[in-house]
Amino acid sequence: MANLKKDPWQEMTEVLIPKRSRTEQDTQLVSVNMRNFFVPKGVPVKVPRPVAEVLMEREAALKVVYDEAKEDFGGYAMPVTGYIPPEKVR
């Protein structure tokens, strides 16, 4: 019986990495199993499925961090003054 498994590197998935500010880099480096990809930000592009999975996990982790920061600092993603109260430091 032939092996019918698909190669995940051959499956292409469209992704869009938002560019959050004008001063940040135009590309995002993604490394998967010693393969490096520079994915442009702000435009939809097709990437291999493993790269898309890493980017989806990155966005989920960033959302958790931002949500926790909003909760800790009363609605702001980061403290306005740059001062972090000692009780907020873990």
Residue, then its C-alpha position, 0 to 999 in steps of 0.5 A: m500500500a502506498n504512503l498517502k501522507k501529504d508533505p506539509w511543506q508542499e501545502m501552502t496557506e495564506v497568512l497576513i502578519p499585521k504591521r503594528s507600527r511604521t517603525e517596525q521591520d517589514t518582515q518576520l523571521v520564522s524558523v522551523n526545523m532549521r528552515n528560515f523564512f522571511v515573511p513580509k508584514g502587511v500583505p497576504v502571502k502564501v507560506p508552507r503550512p508549518v510556517a503558518e502554524v508557527l505564526m498562528e501560535r505566535e498570534a495566540a501567545l501575543k493575544v494572551v500577553y496583551d490581554e493579561a497586560k490590559e487586565d493588570f494595568g486597567g485597560y491599557a496594554m502597557p502602563v502609561t507612565g512606564y512605571i510598573p507597580p511592584e505588586k504587578v511584577r511576578 
